[in-house]
């Protein structure tokens, strides 16, 4: 796993856990579609997992293997876009 992605996840989660979880959920919905995303979220631990960057990354890696890296990169780009929208 790319250290840059891990650090980015931690930074955005520390700023606002609710926005972090919402962005993770939105990203998974965009990539996988609603039903598959919600199933995956439930499988990895639900909303609790979405608010914890260590847990979400570890569990997605366990389920998706190396393919999770592409999803992490997409999520990080979405977090960066979201942060830019909310900057004054």
N, C-alpha and C positions, 0 to 999 in steps of 0.2 A: 504494500500500500504506500502511496506517495505521501511523504511527510507534510508536504505543502497542503494537501487536501485535509489531512487530519488536523493540522493547526488552524486552517480556515474554518472547519466545522466547529472546533472548540471556541474560536473567537466569536463567531456569529451566535453560537448557543449561549455564550456568556453575556452577550449584549441583550438578548431577549429570547428566552426559551420558547415562548408561545409563537413568536414569529418564525423561529427556527423550525419548530414542529410543523407549522403551517406550510412552510416552504418545502420541507421534506415530503409531506403528504401531497402537495401540489405537483412536485416533480415526479413522484412515483405515479400519480394519476396521469400525467402527461406522457410518460414513457410507456407504462404498462396498460393504461386504461383503468377505469374506475373499479370494476369488480376484482381484477387481478391485484391492483394496488391495495385495496382494502383487505383482501385475503392475505397478502404478504405482510401487511402491517399487523394484522391479528396474529399471524404465525410467529412473528418476531417479538411480540410482546405488547402490541397495542400502543396507546398514547404515551405510556411511560417510556417505552423504547424510543419514541420519536423525540422526546425532550432531552435525551442523553446522547451526546455525540459519540462517546466511547462505545456505548451499548449498540446504537444503531449501526455503526460501522462494523463492529465485530459480528453482529448477527447477520447483517446483509452479506458480509464476506463468507460466513458459514453457509448460507443458503445459496448464494449466487457464484461463489468462487471468484476467479479473476475477472469475470464479467461485471462484478460490482464496481470496479474502478471506473468504468465508463459512466455508470450511473452516478457515482460520487462526483465526478468532474462536472456533469450536467447540473447536479444539485448545487455545487459550489458556484457555478456561473449564475444560477438563479438567485442565490443568496447575495451575490455581488450586485446584480441588477436591482434587487429589492432594496438593498442598502443605499444605492445611488438615488433611487426614487424618493427615499425618506430623508435625504440630506438637505439641509437648508440652502 
